[in-house]
C-alpha cells in the first residue's frame, strides 16, 4: 500500500495546551480522525481502525468511549464488516 503524508501545522500555544509529546498527539489525532470519518460513514470500521493504528476490538472500545454508535451504516455494510472479522 502506498502512503501519502499530510502535515498539520498548529500554533505552539495550541500544542502546549495538550501537554503531551508530539508523537502521542499524532496518535491521538489519528484516532480522532478515524472516529470522525467512521461516524460520518466515510470509512469502514476496518479502514478506520487501520487509520487509528488499532485492531477492530480496540477501535470498538474507542468508539464506545467516545459515544459513537457501531451501527451507523446500512445493514448490508454491517454484514460485510462482520464477515471480515
GICOR-V976244 format. One record per backbone hydrogen bond with DSSP energy under -1.0 kcal/mol. NH is the residue of the N-H (numbers start at 1). CO is the residue of the C=O. If there is no record, write none. Layout:
# GICOR-V976244
nh=NH co=CO
nh=NH co=CO
This chain:
# GICOR-V976244
nh=15 co=11
nh=16 co=12
nh=17 co=13
nh=25 co=21
nh=26 co=22
nh=27 co=23
nh=28 co=24
nh=29 co=25
nh=30 co=26
nh=31 co=27
nh=32 co=28
nh=33 co=29
nh=34 co=30
nh=35 co=31
nh=36 co=32
nh=37 co=33
nh=38 co=34
nh=39 co=35
nh=40 co=36
nh=41 co=38
nh=42 co=37
nh=43 co=37
nh=48 co=44
nh=49 co=45
nh=50 co=46
nh=51 co=47
nh=52 co=48
nh=54 co=49
nh=59 co=55
nh=60 co=56
nh=61 co=57
nh=62 co=58
nh=63 co=59
nh=64 co=60
nh=65 co=61
nh=66 co=62
nh=67 co=64
nh=68 co=63
nh=78 co=74
nh=79 co=75
nh=80 co=76
nh=81 co=77
nh=82 co=78
nh=83 co=79
nh=84 co=80
